[in-house]
Amino acid sequence: MGHNLQLANQVREALVGLGTVEEKRMFGGLCFMVNGKMCVTVGDHEDHVMMVRIDPILLTEALSRRGARIAKMNGREYKGYVFVNEEGVKLKRDFD
């Protein structure tokens, strides 16, 4: 499977205590579901390593973070999701 194991482990640790966490293979990587809802995916895509679900109201703030850009799939922008590249998770403070 083409996902970054170290990054997946960081996500697992970050989600501890946030509810029922399930892991499923989807979107070409490993998807973390919290209480039945997609929260974050980890993969080794050409242009991003994570896709993170956000409150669409927080889109502008999310896009101001290092390595983040709006998720775009099949020509459509998804304002409730951002892609994060390797630069955006390189430092712990950026990952957090």
MMTF fields as JSON, N, C-alpha, C and O atoms, coordinates in Angstrom:
{
  "mmtfVersion": "1.0.0",
  "mmtfProducer": "UNKNOWN",
  "numBonds": 383,
  "numAtoms": 384,
  "numGroups": 96,
  "numChains": 1,
  "numModels": 1,
  "chainsPerModel": [1],
  "groupsPerChain": [96],
  "chainIdList": ["A"],
  "bondAtomList": [4, 2, 8, 6, 12, 10, 16, 14, 20, 18, 24, 22, 28, 26, 32, 30, 36, 34, 40, 38, 44, 42, 48, 46, 52, 50, 56, 54, 60, 58, 64, 62, 68, 66, 72, 70, 76, 74, 80, 78, 84, 82, 88, 86, 92, 90, 96, 94, 100, 98, 104, 102, 108, 106, 112, 110, 116, 114, 120, 118, 124, 122, 128, 126, 132, 130, 136, 134, 140, 138, 144, 142, 148, 146, 152, 150, 156, 154, 160, 158, 164, 162, 168, 166, 172, 170, 176, 174, 180, 178, 184, 182, 188, 186, 192, 190, 196, 194, 200, 198, 204, 202, 208, 206, 212, 210, 216, 214, 220, 218, 224, 222, 228, 226, 232, 230, 236, 234, 240, 238, 244, 242, 248, 246, 252, 250, 256, 254, 260, 258, 264, 262, 268, 266, 272, 270, 276, 274, 280, 278, 284, 282, 288, 286, 292, 290, 296, 294, 300, 298, 304, 302, 308, 306, 312, 310, 316, 314, 320, 318, 324, 322, 328, 326, 332, 330, 336, 334, 340, 338, 344, 342, 348, 346, 352, 350, 356, 354, 360, 358, 364, 362, 368, 366, 372, 370, 376, 374, 380, 378],
  "bondOrderList": [1, 1, 1, 1, 1, 1, 1, 1, 1, 1, 1, 1, 1, 1, 1, 1, 1, 1, 1, 1, 1, 1, 1, 1, 1, 1, 1, 1, 1, 1, 1, 1, 1, 1, 1, 1, 1, 1, 1, 1, 1, 1, 1, 1, 1, 1, 1, 1, 1, 1, 1, 1, 1, 1, 1, 1, 1, 1, 1, 1, 1, 1, 1, 1, 1, 1, 1, 1, 1, 1, 1, 1, 1, 1, 1, 1, 1, 1, 1, 1, 1, 1, 1, 1, 1, 1, 1, 1, 1, 1, 1, 1, 1, 1, 1],
  "groupList": [{"groupName": "MET", "atomNameList": ["N", "CA", "C", "O"], "elementList": ["N", "C", "C", "O"], "formalChargeList": [0, 0, 0, 0], "bondAtomList": [1, 0, 2, 1, 3, 2], "bondOrderList": [1, 1, 2], "singleLetterCode": "M", "chemCompType": "L-PEPTIDE LINKING"}, {"groupName": "GLY", "atomNameList": ["N", "CA", "C", "O"], "elementList": ["N", "C", "C", "O"], "formalChargeList": [0, 0, 0, 0], "bondAtomList": [1, 0, 2, 1, 3, 2], "bondOrderList": [1, 1, 2], "singleLetterCode": "G", "chemCompType": "PEPTIDE LINKING"}, {"groupName": "HIS", "atomNameList": ["N", "CA", "C", "O"], "elementList": ["N", "C", "C", "O"], "formalChargeList": [0, 0, 0, 0], "bondAtomList": [1, 0, 2, 1, 3, 2], "bondOrderList": [1, 1, 2], "singleLetterCode": "H", "chemCompType": "L-PEPTIDE LINKING"}, {"groupName": "ASN", "atomNameList": ["N", "CA", "C", "O"], "elementList": ["N", "C", "C", "O"], "formalChargeList": [0, 0, 0, 0], "bondAtomList": [1, 0, 2, 1, 3, 2], "bondOrderList": [1, 1, 2], "singleLetterCode": "N", "chemCompType": "L-PEPTIDE LINKING"}, {"groupName": "LEU", "atomNameList": ["N", "CA", "C", "O"], "elementList": ["N", "C", "C", "O"], "formalChargeList": [0, 0, 0, 0], "bondAtomList": [1, 0, 2, 1, 3, 2], "bondOrderList": [1, 1, 2], "singleLetterCode": "L", "chemCompType": "L-PEPTIDE LINKING"}, {"groupName": "GLN", "atomNameList": ["N", "CA", "C", "O"], "elementList": ["N", "C", "C", "O"], "formalChargeList": [0, 0, 0, 0], "bondAtomList": [1, 0, 2, 1, 3, 2], "bondOrderList": [1, 1, 2], "singleLetterCode": "Q", "chemCompType": "L-PEPTIDE LINKING"}, {"groupName": "ALA", "atomNameList": ["N", "CA", "C", "O"], "elementList": ["N", "C", "C", "O"], "formalChargeList": [0, 0, 0, 0], "bondAtomList": [1, 0, 2, 1, 3, 2], "bondOrderList": [1, 1, 2], "singleLetterCode": "A", "chemCompType": "L-PEPTIDE LINKING"}, {"groupName": "VAL", "atomNameList": ["N", "CA", "C", "O"], "elementList": ["N", "C", "C", "O"], "formalChargeList": [0, 0, 0, 0], "bondAtomList": [1, 0, 2, 1, 3, 2], "bondOrderList": [1, 1, 2], "singleLetterCode": "V", "chemCompType": "L-PEPTIDE LINKING"}, {"groupName": "ARG", "atomNameList": ["N", "CA", "C", "O"], "elementList": ["N", "C", "C", "O"], "formalChargeList": [0, 0, 0, 0], "bondAtomList": [1, 0, 2, 1, 3, 2], "bondOrderList": [1, 1, 2], "singleLetterCode": "R", "chemCompType": "L-PEPTIDE LINKING"}, {"groupName": "GLU", "atomNameList": ["N", "CA", "C", "O"], "elementList": ["N", "C", "C", "O"], "formalChargeList": [0, 0, 0, 0], "bondAtomList": [1, 0, 2, 1, 3, 2], "bondOrderList": [1, 1, 2], "singleLetterCode": "E", "chemCompType": "L-PEPTIDE LINKING"}, {"groupName": "THR", "atomNameList": ["N", "CA", "C", "O"], "elementList": ["N", "C", "C", "O"], "formalChargeList": [0, 0, 0, 0], "bondAtomList": [1, 0, 2, 1, 3, 2], "bondOrderList": [1, 1, 2], "singleLetterCode": "T", "chemCompType": "L-PEPTIDE LINKING"}, {"groupName": "LYS", "atomNameList": ["N", "CA", "C", "O"], "elementList": ["N", "C", "C", "O"], "formalChargeList": [0, 0, 0, 0], "bondAtomList": [1, 0, 2, 1, 3, 2], "bondOrderList": [1, 1, 2], "singleLetterCode": "K", "chemCompType": "L-PEPTIDE LINKING"}, {"groupName": "PHE", "atomNameList": ["N", "CA", "C", "O"], "elementList": ["N", "C", "C", "O"], "formalChargeList": [0, 0, 0, 0], "bondAtomList": [1, 0, 2, 1, 3, 2], "bondOrderList": [1, 1, 2], "singleLetterCode": "F", "chemCompType": "L-PEPTIDE LINKING"}, {"groupName": "CYS", "atomNameList": ["N", "CA", "C", "O"], "elementList": ["N", "C", "C", "O"], "formalChargeList": [0, 0, 0, 0], "bondAtomList": [1, 0, 2, 1, 3, 2], "bondOrderList": [1, 1, 2], "singleLetterCode": "C", "chemCompType": "L-PEPTIDE LINKING"}, {"groupName": "ASP", "atomNameList": ["N", "CA", "C", "O"], "elementList": ["N", "C", "C", "O"], "formalChargeList": [0, 0, 0, 0], "bondAtomList": [1, 0, 2, 1, 3, 2], "bondOrderList": [1, 1, 2], "singleLetterCode": "D", "chemCompType": "L-PEPTIDE LINKING"}, {"groupName": "ILE", "atomNameList": ["N", "CA", "C", "O"], "elementList": ["N", "C", "C", "O"], "formalChargeList": [0, 0, 0, 0], "bondAtomList": [1, 0, 2, 1, 3, 2], "bondOrderList": [1, 1, 2], "singleLetterCode": "I", "chemCompType": "L-PEPTIDE LINKING"}, {"groupName": "PRO", "atomNameList": ["N", "CA", "C", "O"], "elementList": ["N", "C", "C", "O"], "formalChargeList": [0, 0, 0, 0], "bondAtomList": [1, 0, 2, 1, 3, 2], "bondOrderList": [1, 1, 2], "singleLetterCode": "P", "chemCompType": "L-PEPTIDE LINKING"}, {"groupName": "SER", "atomNameList": ["N", "CA", "C", "O"], "elementList": ["N", "C", "C", "O"], "formalChargeList": [0, 0, 0, 0], "bondAtomList": [1, 0, 2, 1, 3, 2], "bondOrderList": [1, 1, 2], "singleLetterCode": "S", "chemCompType": "L-PEPTIDE LINKING"}, {"groupName": "TYR", "atomNameList": ["N", "CA", "C", "O"], "elementList": ["N", "C", "C", "O"], "formalChargeList": [0, 0, 0, 0], "bondAtomList": [1, 0, 2, 1, 3, 2], "bondOrderList": [1, 1, 2], "singleLetterCode": "Y", "chemCompType": "L-PEPTIDE LINKING"}],
  "groupTypeList": [0, 1, 2, 3, 4, 5, 4, 6, 3, 5, 7, 8, 9, 6, 4, 7, 1, 4, 1, 10, 7, 9, 9, 11, 8, 0, 12, 1, 1, 4, 13, 12, 0, 7, 3, 1, 11, 0, 13, 7, 10, 7, 1, 14, 2, 9, 14, 2, 7, 0, 0, 7, 8, 15, 14, 16, 15, 4, 4, 10, 9, 6, 4, 17, 8, 8, 1, 6, 8, 15, 6, 11, 0, 3, 1, 8, 9, 18, 11, 1, 18, 7, 12, 7, 3, 9, 9, 1, 7, 11, 4, 11, 8, 14, 12, 14],
  "groupIdList": [1, 2, 3, 4, 5, 6, 7, 8, 9, 10, 11, 12, 13, 14, 15, 16, 17, 18, 19, 20, 21, 22, 23, 24, 25, 26, 27, 28, 29, 30, 31, 32, 33, 34, 35, 36, 37, 38, 39, 40, 41, 42, 43, 44, 45, 46, 47, 48, 49, 50, 51, 52, 53, 54, 55, 56, 57, 58, 59, 60, 61, 62, 63, 64, 65, 66, 67, 68, 69, 70, 71, 72, 73, 74, 75, 76, 77, 78, 79, 80, 81, 82, 83, 84, 85, 86, 87, 88, 89, 90, 91, 92, 93, 94, 95, 96],
  "secStructList": [7, 7, 1, 7, 2, 2, 2, 2, 2, 2, 2, 2, 2, 2, 2, 6, 6, 1, 1, 7, 3, 3, 3, 3, 3, 3, 6, 6, 3, 3, 3, 3, 3, 3, 6, 6, 3, 3, 3, 3, 3, 3, 3, 7, 7, 1, 1, 7, 1, 3, 3, 3, 3, 7, 7, 4, 4, 4, 2, 2, 2, 2, 2, 6, 1, 6, 6, 3, 3, 3, 3, 3, 3, 6, 6, 3, 3, 3, 3, 3, 3, 3, 3, 3, 7, 4, 4, 4, 4, 1, 1, 2, 2, 2, 2, 7],
  "xCoordList": [0.848, 0.0, 0.88, 1.919, 0.472, 1.308, 1.032, 0.702, 1.154, 1.029, 2.245, 2.935, 2.49, 3.641, 3.365, 2.532, 4.045, 3.776, 4.082, 3.347, 5.156, 5.492, 4.4, 3.993, 3.933, 2.873, 1.573, 0.857, 1.263, 0.064, 0.132, -0.875, 1.308, 1.462, 1.259, 0.672, 1.735, 1.516, 0.026, -0.468, -0.681, -2.126, -2.822, -3.691, -2.458, -3.048, -2.897, -3.856, -1.688, -1.427, -2.249, -2.757, -2.381, -3.114, -4.611, -5.283, -5.127, -6.565, -6.969, -8.16, -6.002, -6.31, -7.215, -6.936, -8.296, -9.202, -10.255, -11.037, -10.292, -11.266, -12.541, -13.378, -12.699, -13.888, -13.487, -12.357, -14.414, -14.16, -13.406, -13.921, -12.186, -11.337, -11.245, -10.918, -11.541, -11.409, -10.45, -10.327, -9.78, -8.882, -9.388, -9.713, -9.449, -9.908, -9.015, -8.507, -8.829, -8.082, -9.02, -10.036, -8.669, -9.418, -8.629, -7.658, -9.024, -8.355, -6.874, -6.06, -6.524, -5.14, -4.239, -3.021, -4.815, -4.018, -4.798, -5.641, -4.521, -5.155, -6.036, -5.552, -7.316, -8.277, -8.582, -8.825, -8.566, -8.921, -10.312, -10.561, -11.214, -12.584, -12.741, -12.293, -13.372, -13.645, -15.157, -15.836, -15.67, -17.116, -17.884, -18.946, -17.313, -17.969, -17.806, -18.376, -17.041, -16.863, -15.387, -14.496, -15.145, -13.779, -13.145, -13.722, -11.964, -11.258, -9.98, -9.749, -9.168, -7.894, -7.466, -7.717, -6.816, -6.221, -4.72, -4.259, -3.996, -2.538, -2.175, -2.622, -1.369, -0.945, 0.347, 0.89, 0.827, 2.047, 1.707, 2.207, 0.868, 0.492, 1.592, 2.422, 1.587, 2.611, 2.657, 3.733, 1.483, 1.422, 0.948, 0.857, 0.648, 0.253, 0.419, 0.422, 0.557, 0.695, -0.501, -0.693, -1.313, -2.51, -3.661, -3.458, -4.873, -6.079, -6.803, -7.085, -7.105, -7.663, -9.041, -9.225, -9.998, -11.34, -11.336, -10.81, -11.926, -11.984, -13.397, -14.207, -13.678, -14.91, -14.734, -13.783, -15.613, -15.44, -15.319, -14.735, -15.854, -15.731, -14.264, -13.877, -13.458, -12.047, -11.118, -9.902, -11.67, -10.858, -9.735, -8.592, -10.029, -9.003, -7.865, -6.694, -8.209, -7.176, -6.364, -5.138, -7.041, -6.342, -5.381, -4.274, -5.795, -4.948, -3.744, -2.803, -3.765, -2.627, -1.5, -0.397, -1.781, -0.769, 0.175, -0.2, 1.402, 2.441, 2.002, 1.548, 2.147, 1.916, 0.469, 0.195, -0.477, -1.902, -2.458, -2.083, -3.354, -4.088, -5.445, -5.618, -6.382, -7.725, -7.702, -7.01, -8.46, -8.533, -9.322, -10.422, -8.744, -9.383, -9.315, -8.233, -10.486, -10.551, -11.495, -12.601, -11.047, -11.838, -12.319, -13.44, -11.454, -11.765, -12.66, -12.977, -13.065, -13.97, -13.221, -12.471, -13.426, -12.831, -13.747, -14.965, -13.145, -13.88, -13.478, -12.416, -14.316, -13.987, -13.946, -13.519, -14.374, -14.309, -13.093, -12.983, -12.182, -10.987, -9.778, -9.889, -8.632, -7.38, -6.386, -6.356, -5.576, -4.431, -3.253, -3.119, -2.405, -1.204, -0.015, -0.013, 1.005, 2.187, 3.207, 2.985, 4.311, 5.325, 5.846, 6.132, 5.971, 6.459, 5.54, 6.002, 4.25, 3.275, 3.256, 2.594, 3.966, 4.012, 5.438, 5.664, 6.393, 7.804, 8.129, 8.796, 7.652, 7.883, 6.683, 5.543, 6.933, 5.843, 4.824, 3.621, 5.283, 4.349, 3.439, 2.279, 3.957, 3.115, 2.118, 0.953, 2.564, 1.661, 0.541, -0.631, 0.914, -0.092, -1.104, -2.023],
  "yCoordList": [-1.188, 0.0, 1.233, 1.263, 2.235, 3.407, 4.518, 5.631, 4.255, 5.359, 5.418, 4.419, 6.567, 6.823, 6.289, 6.845, 5.234, 4.589, 5.493, 5.488, 6.264, 7.17, 8.224, 8.521, 8.783, 9.787, 9.166, 9.783, 7.954, 7.252, 7.05, 7.203, 6.708, 6.541, 7.858, 7.871, 8.968, 10.288, 10.603, 11.111, 10.301, 10.554, 9.689, 10.179, 8.411, 7.516, 8.116, 8.172, 8.563, 9.147, 10.415, 10.641, 11.242, 12.498, 12.264, 13.094, 11.146, 10.881, 10.119, 9.915, 9.696, 8.959, 9.807, 10.978, 9.2, 9.867, 10.745, 11.39, 10.784, 11.646, 10.923, 11.49, 9.701, 8.924, 7.596, 7.139, 6.981, 5.703, 5.951, 6.592, 5.435, 5.636, 4.321, 3.277, 4.392, 3.241, 3.613, 4.784, 2.619, 2.829, 2.022, 0.841, 2.677, 2.01, 2.424, 3.545, 1.524, 1.86, 2.562, 2.004, 3.783, 4.524, 5.735, 6.111, 6.348, 7.514, 7.25, 8.17, 6.014, 5.675, 5.67, 5.783, 5.541, 5.533, 4.955, 4.077, 5.442, 4.979, 6.096, 7.193, 5.821, 6.812, 6.557, 5.422, 7.616, 7.546, 8.133, 9.29, 7.311, 7.723, 7.929, 7.102, 9.025, 9.289, 9.342, 10.15, 8.46, 8.352, 8.215, 8.81, 7.411, 7.105, 8.131, 7.969, 9.187, 10.238, 10.342, 10.259, 10.525, 10.667, 11.899, 12.986, 11.718, 12.805, 13.184, 14.357, 12.194, 12.45, 11.196, 10.073, 11.407, 10.298, 10.55, 11.688, 9.473, 9.525, 8.687, 7.548, 9.246, 8.525, 9.101, 10.057, 8.529, 8.993, 9.48, 8.945, 10.483, 11.043, 11.978, 12.442, 12.241, 13.092, 14.485, 15.045, 15.038, 16.43, 16.63, 17.767, 15.55, 15.684, 14.352, 13.281, 14.453, 13.252, 13.065, 11.988, 14.124, 14.036, 14.798, 15.786, 14.31, 15.067, 15.167, 14.152, 16.393, 16.624, 17.266, 18.225, 16.73, 17.312, 18.493, 18.401, 19.604, 20.804, 21.377, 21.013, 22.259, 23.029, 24.033, 24.813, 24.046, 24.971, 26.437, 27.239, 26.787, 28.162, 28.505, 29.673, 27.495, 27.692, 27.559, 27.474, 27.54, 27.312, 28.332, 27.947, 29.613, 30.65, 30.442, 30.54, 30.156, 29.913, 28.667, 28.671, 27.606, 26.358, 26.577, 26.038, 27.361, 27.589, 28.474, 28.53, 29.166, 30.0, 29.168, 29.671, 27.911, 27.043, 26.471, 26.244, 26.246, 25.72, 24.406, 23.482, 24.348, 23.106, 22.766, 21.704, 23.641, 23.331, 24.016, 25.141, 23.319, 23.898, 23.212, 22.096, 23.88, 23.327, 22.01, 21.885, 21.045, 19.757, 19.925, 20.478, 19.439, 19.518, 18.136, 17.58, 17.583, 16.255, 16.308, 16.841, 15.752, 15.735, 17.133, 17.305, 18.132, 19.501, 20.254, 21.421, 19.61, 20.239, 20.544, 19.706, 21.75, 22.119, 21.686, 21.848, 21.136, 20.689, 21.582, 21.394, 22.544, 23.545, 22.982, 23.676, 21.758, 21.121, 20.217, 19.482, 20.277, 19.421, 20.195, 21.027, 19.911, 20.467, 19.336, 18.352, 19.507, 18.642, 19.27, 20.493, 18.439, 18.915, 18.175, 16.947, 18.945, 18.309, 17.993, 18.304, 17.38, 16.967, 18.129, 17.968, 19.298, 20.483, 20.827, 21.319, 20.568, 20.908, 19.983, 20.281, 18.864, 17.932, 17.625, 16.77, 18.33, 18.072, 18.354, 17.559, 19.491, 19.872, 19.485, 19.565, 19.07, 18.661, 19.769, 19.506, 21.008, 22.118, 22.319, 22.701, 22.065, 22.168, 21.025, 21.233, 19.819, 18.664, 18.902, 18.673, 19.365, 19.602, 20.634, 20.961],
  "zCoordList": [0.0, 0.0, 0.0, 0.66, -0.728, -0.895, 0.094, -0.315, 1.368, 2.322, 3.228, 3.431, 3.752, 4.593, 6.006, 6.722, 6.402, 7.685, 8.876, 9.863, 8.791, 9.888, 10.063, 11.186, 8.96, 9.017, 9.518, 10.306, 9.069, 9.546, 11.061, 11.752, 11.576, 13.023, 13.76, 14.842, 13.193, 13.803, 13.864, 14.871, 12.793, 12.758, 13.799, 14.52, 13.893, 14.907, 16.301, 17.07, 16.616, 17.937, 18.158, 19.256, 17.121, 17.244, 17.472, 18.085, 16.985, 17.088, 18.342, 18.58, 19.147, 20.372, 21.259, 21.514, 21.721, 22.647, 21.988, 22.686, 20.651, 19.969, 19.567, 18.865, 19.994, 19.643, 19.046, 19.221, 18.343, 17.697, 16.395, 15.479, 16.326, 15.149, 14.385, 14.95, 13.089, 12.204, 11.079, 10.719, 10.535, 9.413, 8.221, 8.348, 7.063, 5.846, 4.685, 4.65, 3.75, 2.539, 1.568, 1.153, 1.214, 0.193, -0.245, 0.411, -1.331, -1.898, -2.15, -2.08, -2.439, -2.736, -1.523, -1.656, -0.348, 0.873, 2.03, 1.846, 3.209, 4.429, 4.97, 5.251, 5.116, 5.581, 7.058, 7.467, 7.838, 9.252, 9.417, 9.078, 9.944, 10.191, 11.703, 12.497, 12.088, 13.502, 13.654, 13.02, 14.512, 14.739, 13.418, 13.232, 12.504, 11.247, 10.147, 9.068, 10.392, 9.381, 8.984, 9.83, 7.672, 7.189, 7.821, 7.804, 8.372, 9.054, 8.292, 7.999, 7.981, 7.315, 6.558, 6.996, 5.413, 4.69, 4.578, 4.494, 4.581, 4.441, 3.227, 3.099, 2.34, 1.152, 0.612, 1.165, -0.448, -1.104, -2.502, -3.492, -2.58, -3.869, -4.357, -3.576, -5.635, -6.237, -5.616, -5.405, -5.327, -4.884, -3.441, -2.978, -2.732, -1.328, -0.598, -1.206, 0.732, 1.557, 2.48, 3.045, 2.632, 3.461, 2.811, 2.105, 3.069, 2.784, 4.117, 4.755, 4.537, 5.868, 5.74, 4.99, 6.475, 6.502, 7.46, 8.569, 7.028, 7.86, 7.83, 6.977, 8.75, 8.705, 7.571, 7.604, 6.568, 5.442, 5.859, 5.131, 7.001, 7.506, 7.783, 7.733, 8.073, 8.417, 7.209, 7.378, 5.999, 4.804, 4.653, 4.41, 4.791, 4.616, 5.606, 5.241, 6.859, 7.88, 7.537, 7.653, 7.117, 6.778, 5.615, 5.615, 4.627, 3.451, 3.755, 2.964, 4.895, 5.274, 5.895, 6.113, 6.172, 6.79, 5.742, 4.591, 6.172, 5.287, 4.638, 5.313, 3.328, 2.6, 2.313, 1.755, 2.677, 2.497, 1.252, 0.92, 0.578, -0.541, -0.619, -0.132, -1.225, -1.313, -2.093, -3.103, -1.614, -2.301, -3.587, -3.593, -4.669, -5.969, -6.589, -6.78, -6.902, -7.513, -8.7, -8.611, -9.8, -11.033, -11.418, -11.898, -11.202, -11.581, -10.614, -10.844, -9.547, -8.572, -7.277, -6.776, -6.736, -5.452, -4.316, -4.385, -3.279, -2.1, -0.933, -0.341, -0.605, 0.408, 1.823, 2.746, 2.011, 3.321, 3.485, 4.466, 2.515, 2.553, 2.049, 1.148, 2.637, 2.133, 1.914, 2.652, 0.878, 0.659, 1.387, 1.423, 1.965, 2.644, 2.044, 1.957, 1.628, 1.056, 2.159, 3.329, 1.774, 2.757, 3.587, 4.773, 2.97, 3.681, 4.859, 5.889, 4.702, 5.728, 6.924, 7.919, 6.855, 7.989, 8.43, 9.286, 7.838, 8.14, 9.604, 10.266, 10.101, 11.499, 12.349, 11.891, 13.576, 14.476, 14.662, 14.664, 14.818, 15.035, 13.827, 13.981, 12.629, 11.437, 11.384, 11.046, 11.715, 11.752, 12.758, 12.462, 13.949, 15.0, 14.555, 15.306]
}
